[in-house]
Amino acid sequence: MPARADSAPVVFPLDTLFYVSARARELGRDTPRLAPALEYGLVITKRSTVADPTEAHVNFTVLDTLLVSREEFVARLRVRVLQASEPGAFAVLYTHGYGTGLSEAWEHSTSSRTRSRSTQPWVVFAWPSIGSGVAWPRGGELFATAYLQDSASAVASRGAYAQAMHAVHEAVGGGRVLAVAHSMGGQLVGETLAQDSTLRAVLLADPLRALAFVSPDVEASRFGDVIVPGVRALTRRLLLYASSDDRVLAMSEMYNDSERAGRIVEARCGPIVRDALETVDMTAGVYADSRLIHAFGTRHALRRKSAVLFDLVHVVGEQREASCRVTLGTGELLPTGVWKLTAASIPLADDVLLCAALPPMK
């Protein structure tokens, strides 16, 4: 690929995030309990200006929030996507993992969108996780109690996720939805799509543009043998992003006494490989924020995985061939059929124009 231009990236200091929350309110504050009805809203944020958001820390401030009806949410998202100036515009429907409060979900989504260097709108589905940073690996009873509570909440939130997906699908159509599930959100999304007959009928008729599981905290054999075949027909492209250095999933394996789909252990035959599943080893990909955070942190947060965010939005979301990773130098295809992200610098967004596009959707 050609050398990167030595120019400052485009920065969008103001951002609008769409969200759907299944978290109950109490005295105006969200709680880790399932609400009787979904809350639809928009969050207006102001972000810090940094030279390169794919590497530096990104601060943001909430300027305003707007609660809207489901009908207005659908209408606003439809206008945002279908009347966008970008050809092939789409929406990212992001489902967070455990240990994530509502404000944290907003922050994580805004940071992820910024680091992806994309103007595509993000919609975050906020299920009633207990929040407060429980995703950091902690030993003993605290981790076990938090994990058990969030697992139960993820199961209870399947109906709410189905409603949120219906709303986003109604707004823009399946072919303009990139669904991303992170960590325990992979349990919630995978099981809902595999079992909800009404939602499945909608997606079979109008499949998603892509469905990506990033660091899924899902039992490995269930993911490979139940979730993958269960959701394969609901999406044009199905992806698994896994890594070998995820400390949160290592804790989860100890707690559950089972392998997790998002964690690669070469001694256990490496990452999951299945027909029609695009498996990506993201271990070596570019990681944002300080070396200290990378060295001693969880290595689990999607918002810090700049290489993954670029790949999700610009290669997968923009419907480029998987071989685009080779063209850009961001990935290589292993003999096993697994894609492995490299430590190459994140390309500029326009660089994907060098890559072949997938055939038009039928």
Backbone torsions as a table, in degrees:
resi	resn	phi	psi	omega
1	MET	NA	153.2	-179.3
2	PRO	-68.7	158.4	179.5
3	ALA	-63.2	147.7	179.5
4	ARG	-70.6	141.4	177.1
5	ALA	-69.2	140.6	-179.3
6	ASP	-86.5	69.6	-178.9
7	SER	-137.5	156.5	-178.2
8	ALA	-70.6	138.6	178.0
9	PRO	-69.7	157.6	176.9
10	VAL	-69.5	132.1	-178.3
11	VAL	-117.6	134.1	179.1
12	PHE	-114.3	92.4	-173.1
13	PRO	-67.8	-23.5	177.3
14	LEU	-107.5	140.4	-174.8
15	ASP	-143.4	146.0	173.7
16	THR	-116.9	120.6	178.4
17	LEU	-107.7	130.9	173.1
18	PHE	-89.3	145.5	176.2
19	TYR	-146.8	152.7	172.3
20	VAL	-127.5	121.8	-175.6
21	SER	-115.0	132.8	174.2
22	ALA	-102.4	13.4	-176.3
23	ARG	-89.8	130.0	178.5
24	ALA	-69.0	149.4	177.6
25	ARG	-101.9	145.1	174.1
26	GLU	-141.7	116.7	-176.5
27	LEU	55.1	38.0	177.0
28	GLY	83.6	-4.0	-179.4
29	ARG	-110.1	146.0	179.4
30	ASP	-76.2	151.2	-178.7
31	THR	-127.4	165.3	177.0
32	PRO	-84.4	41.3	177.0
33	ARG	-122.8	149.4	-178.8
34	LEU	-73.3	129.4	-179.7
35	ALA	-80.1	153.2	177.7
36	PRO	-70.2	-20.3	178.6
37	ALA	-145.9	153.7	-178.9
38	LEU	-73.9	149.4	174.1
39	GLU	-108.2	125.6	179.1
40	TYR	-108.2	136.7	-178.1
41	GLY	-162.1	176.4	176.0
42	LEU	-130.4	145.2	178.9
43	VAL	-122.6	124.2	177.2
44	ILE	-98.7	123.0	-177.6
45	THR	-125.9	157.0	173.1
46	LYS	-118.5	128.3	-175.5
47	ARG	-108.3	154.5	175.8
48	SER	-70.6	151.2	176.9
49	THR	-94.8	120.1	-179.7
50	VAL	-126.7	155.3	-177.7
51	ALA	-62.3	-42.3	-178.9
52	ASP	-143.8	100.5	-177.4
53	PRO	-66.3	-15.1	179.5
54	THR	-75.1	-13.4	-179.2
55	GLU	-122.2	-34.3	-173.9
56	ALA	-89.3	162.8	174.5
57	HIS	-70.6	141.1	-179.1
58	VAL	-118.6	119.3	175.6
59	ASN	-94.6	150.1	175.4
60	PHE	-145.5	155.0	-179.6
61	THR	-128.0	132.7	175.8
62	VAL	-77.3	119.9	178.8
63	LEU	-90.3	-34.9	-177.9
64	ASP	-166.2	155.5	172.5
65	THR	-128.1	148.1	-177.8
66	LEU	-134.4	117.5	175.0
67	LEU	-87.0	134.4	-178.2
68	VAL	-133.7	165.0	174.5
69	SER	-74.8	165.9	176.8
70	ARG	-59.2	-41.1	-178.0
71	GLU	-62.5	-43.0	179.5
72	GLU	-69.5	-36.4	177.1
73	PHE	-58.7	-49.4	179.9
74	VAL	-60.1	-44.4	-178.0
75	ALA	-64.9	-44.3	-179.2
76	ARG	-65.6	-42.3	179.7
77	LEU	-66.7	-38.3	178.6
78	ARG	-61.6	-45.3	178.8
79	VAL	-63.1	-43.4	-177.9
80	ARG	-60.2	-38.6	-176.7
81	VAL	-89.9	-51.3	-171.9
82	LEU	-74.5	-20.5	177.3
83	GLN	-107.3	16.7	180.0
84	ALA	-70.4	152.4	179.2
85	SER	-75.3	-24.1	-179.1
86	GLU	-73.9	130.5	174.7
87	PRO	-67.2	141.3	178.7
88	GLY	70.1	28.5	-179.1
89	ALA	-60.0	151.0	-179.2
90	PHE	-151.5	170.5	177.5
91	ALA	-113.6	142.1	174.0
92	VAL	-98.2	118.5	174.7
93	LEU	-100.0	106.6	-172.4
94	TYR	-105.8	130.2	175.8
95	THR	-116.3	119.6	-174.1
96	HIS	-76.1	173.4	178.2
97	GLY	-97.5	-162.6	-177.1
98	TYR	-79.7	168.3	-178.6
99	GLY	68.1	35.6	-174.0
100	THR	-134.2	111.7	174.2
101	GLY	-78.7	176.5	-177.1
102	LEU	-63.8	-48.4	-179.8
103	SER	-64.7	-34.1	176.1
104	GLU	-65.3	-39.2	177.7
105	ALA	-61.9	-40.1	176.3
106	TRP	-62.2	-47.3	-178.3
107	GLU	-62.4	-46.3	-178.0
108	HIS	-62.6	-41.1	-179.1
109	SER	-66.9	-43.8	179.7
110	THR	-63.9	-43.0	178.1
111	SER	-62.9	-42.1	-179.4
112	SER	-64.6	-44.2	-179.9
113	ARG	-63.3	-40.2	179.1
114	THR	-62.6	-46.3	-176.8
115	ARG	-71.2	-21.2	178.0
116	SER	-75.4	-10.1	-177.5
117	ARG	53.1	52.5	-178.1
118	SER	-139.2	151.2	176.0
119	THR	-100.8	5.0	178.1
120	GLN	-63.4	140.0	-178.8
121	PRO	-71.5	145.1	175.3
122	TRP	-110.4	138.7	172.0
123	VAL	-117.9	123.5	178.0
124	VAL	-104.8	129.6	172.6
125	PHE	-93.7	115.9	-176.5
126	ALA	-103.5	106.5	177.0
127	TRP	-94.5	163.0	-170.6
128	PRO	-76.6	65.3	169.3
129	SER	-72.4	157.5	-176.9
130	ILE	-76.2	-15.9	175.1
131	GLY	69.5	-158.7	176.7
132	SER	63.7	33.3	172.4
133	GLY	70.4	25.4	-178.5
134	VAL	-69.4	-13.6	178.2
135	ALA	-65.7	-18.0	174.7
136	TRP	-68.7	134.1	-176.3
137	PRO	-67.0	120.9	176.8
138	ARG	-129.2	142.3	-176.9
139	GLY	-82.5	165.4	169.2
140	GLY	78.3	-156.1	-169.5
141	GLU	-66.3	-34.0	-178.5
142	LEU	-58.6	-49.3	179.7
143	PHE	-63.2	-44.9	-176.6
144	ALA	-62.5	-43.7	-179.2
145	THR	-65.3	-46.0	179.9
146	ALA	-63.4	-42.8	-177.9
147	TYR	-64.0	-43.4	-179.1
148	LEU	-63.5	-42.2	-179.5
149	GLN	-65.5	-43.1	179.8
150	ASP	-68.6	-35.1	177.2
151	SER	-60.5	-43.1	178.2
152	ALA	-65.0	-39.4	179.2
153	SER	-65.5	-37.7	179.4
154	ALA	-63.4	-41.2	177.8
155	VAL	-64.3	-44.3	-177.8
156	ALA	-67.7	-18.4	-174.2
157	SER	-93.8	4.7	-176.4
158	ARG	-62.6	-42.4	178.5
159	GLY	-63.4	-38.1	178.8
160	ALA	-65.7	-41.1	178.2
161	TYR	-63.0	-41.1	178.7
162	ALA	-58.7	-41.7	178.1
163	GLN	-63.9	-42.1	179.4
164	ALA	-63.4	-43.2	178.4
165	MET	-63.4	-40.3	177.1
166	HIS	-57.7	-43.9	-177.8
167	ALA	-64.5	-46.3	179.9
168	VAL	-65.8	-41.6	178.9
169	HIS	-63.7	-41.4	178.1
170	GLU	-62.4	-36.0	-177.1
171	ALA	-68.9	-45.4	-169.5
172	VAL	-127.6	-9.1	-177.1
173	GLY	85.7	150.5	-175.8
174	GLY	-59.4	-36.0	-177.2
175	GLY	-67.5	-8.5	177.5
176	ARG	-116.3	23.3	178.9
177	VAL	-120.0	122.2	169.3
178	LEU	-103.8	106.9	-178.7
179	ALA	-92.3	127.3	-177.9
180	VAL	-124.4	125.2	179.0
181	ALA	-118.8	127.1	-177.5
182	HIS	-113.7	137.4	171.0
183	SER	56.8	-127.0	179.6
184	MET	-66.1	-19.7	172.8
185	GLY	-59.0	-24.1	176.3
186	GLY	-65.0	-36.1	174.7
187	GLN	-62.7	-49.3	-177.4
188	LEU	-60.4	-50.9	-177.0
189	VAL	-69.0	-47.2	-177.3
190	GLY	-61.0	-47.1	-178.4
191	GLU	-68.7	-36.4	178.1
192	THR	-63.9	-48.8	-178.1
193	LEU	-67.0	-30.4	-179.4
194	ALA	-77.6	-22.2	-170.5
195	GLN	-120.0	-24.6	-175.5
196	ASP	-78.1	105.3	-172.4
197	SER	-65.7	-36.8	-179.2
198	THR	-67.2	-46.4	178.7
199	LEU	-65.3	-39.1	179.7
200	ARG	-60.8	-40.1	-179.9
201	ALA	-62.6	-39.7	178.7
202	VAL	-64.8	-45.9	-175.8
203	LEU	-76.0	-27.0	174.1
204	LEU	-66.0	-35.0	179.2
205	ALA	-77.9	-31.1	-178.1
206	ASP	-144.0	82.4	-172.6
207	PRO	-64.3	159.3	175.5
208	LEU	-66.3	154.2	172.5
209	ARG	-62.9	-44.5	177.8
210	ALA	-162.3	154.5	175.9
211	LEU	-132.6	119.7	-175.8
212	ALA	-122.3	130.2	173.7
213	PHE	-104.4	115.9	-178.5
214	VAL	-108.7	121.1	-177.8
215	SER	49.4	48.4	-175.4
216	PRO	-65.4	127.9	175.5
217	ASP	-88.8	67.2	-177.8
218	VAL	-127.8	139.1	178.3
219	GLU	-55.3	130.2	-167.7
220	ALA	-59.0	-47.5	-177.0
221	SER	-68.3	-35.4	177.4
222	ARG	-66.1	-40.3	178.9
223	PHE	-61.7	-49.5	-175.6
224	GLY	-71.1	-35.3	-171.7
225	ASP	-102.7	-15.1	-179.1
226	VAL	-121.2	-53.8	-176.2
227	ILE	-67.0	-49.1	-177.5
228	VAL	-58.4	-54.1	178.4
229	PRO	-66.4	-25.7	-179.6
230	GLY	-72.6	-28.0	-176.4
231	VAL	-110.5	-6.2	-172.1
232	ARG	-55.3	-39.9	-176.7
233	ALA	-79.5	-5.9	-175.1
234	LEU	-93.3	-2.1	-174.6
235	THR	-147.0	147.1	178.3
236	ARG	-70.9	-31.8	-176.5
237	ARG	-139.3	132.3	-176.8
238	LEU	-124.6	126.1	-173.8
239	LEU	-130.2	149.1	171.1
240	LEU	-125.2	121.5	173.9
241	TYR	-106.2	119.1	-176.8
242	ALA	-131.5	162.3	-179.8
243	SER	-145.9	164.8	-177.6
244	SER	-100.0	-4.8	-174.0
245	ASP	-119.8	22.3	-177.1
246	ASP	-79.9	110.9	-175.1
247	ARG	-78.3	-28.4	176.8
248	VAL	-67.4	-45.6	179.5
249	LEU	-67.5	-28.5	174.5
250	ALA	-63.8	-41.8	176.1
251	MET	-64.3	-40.4	179.7
252	SER	-63.0	-39.6	178.0
253	GLU	-62.1	-39.5	178.1
254	MET	-65.5	-42.9	-178.7
255	TYR	-67.2	-44.5	-176.2
256	ASN	-86.5	-13.5	-176.2
257	ASP	55.0	44.0	178.1
258	SER	-156.6	154.8	179.0
259	GLU	-70.3	147.2	178.9
260	ARG	-109.5	142.5	-174.8
261	ALA	-63.4	-27.9	-176.5
262	GLY	-87.2	0.6	-177.5
263	ARG	-115.3	127.8	-179.2
264	ILE	-97.4	125.7	172.7
265	VAL	-129.3	107.4	-174.2
266	GLU	-57.9	-32.2	179.6
267	ALA	-66.3	-16.0	178.4
268	ARG	-108.8	36.0	175.2
269	CYS	77.2	13.0	173.1
270	GLY	76.4	-162.1	-176.6
271	PRO	-72.4	162.5	179.1
272	ILE	-69.1	133.3	176.5
273	VAL	-127.7	125.6	178.6
274	ARG	-142.1	156.6	175.8
275	ASP	-59.7	138.6	177.3
276	ALA	66.7	11.5	174.3
277	LEU	-110.7	124.2	178.6
278	GLU	-92.9	102.3	-176.8
279	THR	-93.4	130.8	-176.7
280	VAL	-125.1	121.2	173.7
281	ASP	-85.3	111.3	-174.1
282	MET	-101.0	9.8	-173.3
283	THR	-54.8	-44.1	-173.5
284	ALA	-90.7	-1.9	-176.4
285	GLY	-65.4	157.4	-178.5
286	VAL	-59.5	136.2	-174.8
287	TYR	-122.8	135.6	-176.7
288	ALA	-88.1	171.2	178.7
289	ASP	75.3	-170.4	-167.8
290	SER	-75.4	160.2	175.7
291	ARG	-63.2	-31.5	179.2
292	LEU	-63.4	-44.9	178.1
293	ILE	-62.9	-41.9	-179.6
294	HIS	-66.3	-37.2	-177.0
295	ALA	-73.0	-39.1	-172.5
296	PHE	-115.5	-1.8	-180.0
297	GLY	-83.2	-169.1	-175.2
298	THR	-79.9	-24.3	-173.1
299	ARG	56.2	36.1	-175.1
300	HIS	-120.4	-29.6	-171.5
301	ALA	-68.5	126.4	178.0
302	LEU	-63.3	-36.4	-174.5
303	ARG	-62.2	-17.8	179.1
304	ARG	-98.4	-6.5	-176.1
305	LYS	-91.4	78.5	-174.9
306	SER	-59.6	-41.1	-179.6
307	ALA	-63.5	-39.1	179.4
308	VAL	-67.8	-43.4	-179.3
309	LEU	-62.8	-42.0	176.0
310	PHE	-61.6	-45.8	-178.2
311	ASP	-62.2	-44.9	-179.0
312	LEU	-59.5	-49.5	-171.9
313	VAL	-82.0	-46.4	-170.9
314	HIS	-91.1	-30.4	177.5
315	VAL	-90.9	-53.6	-176.9
316	VAL	-78.3	-53.9	-176.7
317	GLY	-62.0	-38.4	179.6
318	GLU	-85.7	10.5	171.3
319	GLN	58.9	51.8	175.3
320	ARG	-98.4	152.7	176.0
321	GLU	-59.4	148.3	178.3
322	ALA	-57.8	-29.4	179.6
323	SER	-66.3	-8.4	175.7
324	CYS	-57.9	-30.2	178.9
325	ARG	-62.2	-36.6	177.6
326	VAL	-71.1	-44.0	179.3
327	THR	-56.1	-42.2	-177.3
328	LEU	-87.2	-11.6	-177.3
329	GLY	79.3	12.7	-177.8
330	THR	-91.9	-7.8	-178.7
331	GLY	-161.1	161.6	176.9
332	GLU	-136.2	149.0	179.9
333	LEU	-94.1	121.1	-179.6
334	LEU	-83.3	160.5	178.8
335	PRO	-57.9	-24.7	-180.0
336	THR	-75.2	-9.0	-175.7
337	GLY	92.8	-1.7	178.5
338	VAL	-85.8	138.9	173.1
339	TRP	-87.3	138.6	-179.9
340	LYS	-123.0	118.9	177.5
341	LEU	-70.4	145.5	-179.4
342	THR	-100.7	176.2	178.7
343	ALA	-90.3	14.8	-180.0
344	ALA	-63.3	150.3	177.4
345	SER	-59.0	149.6	-179.7
346	ILE	-67.3	127.0	179.8
347	PRO	-67.5	166.4	170.1
348	LEU	-74.3	153.6	-175.0
349	ALA	-57.8	-39.5	-177.6
350	ASP	-69.2	-14.8	-179.3
351	ASP	-63.3	-24.1	-179.3
352	VAL	-66.9	-13.5	177.0
353	LEU	-65.3	-15.1	176.0
354	LEU	-74.1	-14.6	-173.0
355	CYS	-96.6	151.8	176.0
356	ALA	-72.6	144.1	176.9
357	ALA	-91.6	153.6	174.8
358	LEU	-68.0	157.5	177.0
359	PRO	-58.1	151.3	179.1
360	PRO	-57.0	146.4	179.5
361	MET	-69.5	140.8	178.7
362	LYS	-80.3	NA	NA
